């Protein structure tokens, strides 16, 4: 619940799950305190894909840390999509995540398509 509340403060549009009333006075105060966004666009992972060890086992801590950027949106139950953004110097592909407010699935997919068309 706290994670979802943090995202609700960042997104310009209210969550359709929100039970909190947003009065116009609260909106004005919110808008003056910090900038809100429609979507978050960030790296999907902290680096390119790690190489598999010869035995096929991967360090579990390394795997967890590699995926850490995707966890907050998942915990909040927010719609998110990973988009290919190019390749790293090592030749492995890189991706970025686009995260939207709860209930903005269709808008998220339209923005993701627009980003994909540009990239």
CORNORWO-V741415 format. One record per helix or strand of 2 or more residues. SS is the DSSP state (a for helix, b for strand). FROM is the first residue (numbers start at 1). TO is the last residue. If there is no record, write none. Layout:
ss:SS from:FROM to:TO
ss:SS from:FROM to:TO
This chain:
ss:a from:2 to:10
ss:a from:24 to:33
ss:b from:39 to:43
ss:a from:60 to:66
ss:a from:68 to:76
ss:b from:80 to:87
ss:b from:93 to:100
ss:a from:105 to:118
